[in-house]
Amino acid sequence: MEEQKITALIVDDELHARRGLQSLLAEHFPEITVLGEAKDLPEAVKLINELHPTVIFLDVEMPGYSGTQIFDFFPSTDVDFKIIFVTAYSEYAVTAFELSAVDYILKPITLEALNRAITKLKAALQADKSLEKERLQALIANIQNPEDARLVLPSNDGQVVIKLNDIVFLKADSSYTEIYLADGSKLFLSRKLLEFEKLQNYGPFMRTHRSYIVNLNRIKKILKQDGGLLMDNGREVALAADKKNLLYEKLNALRL
């Protein structure tokens, strides 16, 4: 079977970063042709319109415009290219990418990380383009308007996008996770609860027990007698004894 041909654009304000990525691509991924490089977003926009690359390796932290501001030039509904964001480590920013299911690579770029990203890219090129647009729209919300942050999750029909504020709590069920929503509905996912701990980096969430992660804004009452929590959907969740002090600290911080 013929190798899938991919064209790329590298966007980074640091010359050595552009050269390093181009070298890795040339040496290990001959199916990818680098059409050009840009040192900032306006230059990248010009090249995108001229060259129409398949994928853009886009640095997030650049002077003038950040990489995520690409949506100011290309509405997510008009994006017909793939984006792999490249970023120096920032727990908050990385969580925004992960919640949105948008691919990213951490600097310094390793061959392992690049290979993983390109493998996912090839799969994405065969997938429904509307799914990619939903992920990009979620990323815009997560970065520009954190209070309206969204989580992109797989579903039987492809994927579902939910607002973090609509999550009441998450419950572990062996290797699965149940997500209880404010409208009374429930999602059942084949992912461990551990994978959702990243929510704590981004919003008012806390793992109160080995089986639960709760939205702190949706706690209605602390049940001192039972040692649990009553959520605003009427359900009770467990609170581990060694988590009580941390819970009070977080709740007090939210009220400041």
Secondary structure, DSSP 4 states (H G I P E B T S, - for coil): -PPPPEEEEEE-S-HHHHHHHHHHHHHH-TTEEEEEEESSHHHHHHHHHHH--SEEEEES--SSS-GGGGGGTS-GGG--SEEEEEE---HHHHHHHHHHT--EEESSP-HHHHHHHHHHHHHHHTS-HHHHHHHHHHHHHHHH-GGG-EEEEEETTEEEEEEGGGEEEEEEETTEEEEEETTS-EEEESS-GGGGGGGGGTSSEEEEETTEEEEGGGEEEEETTTTEEEETTS-EEE--GGGHHHHHHHHHHHH-
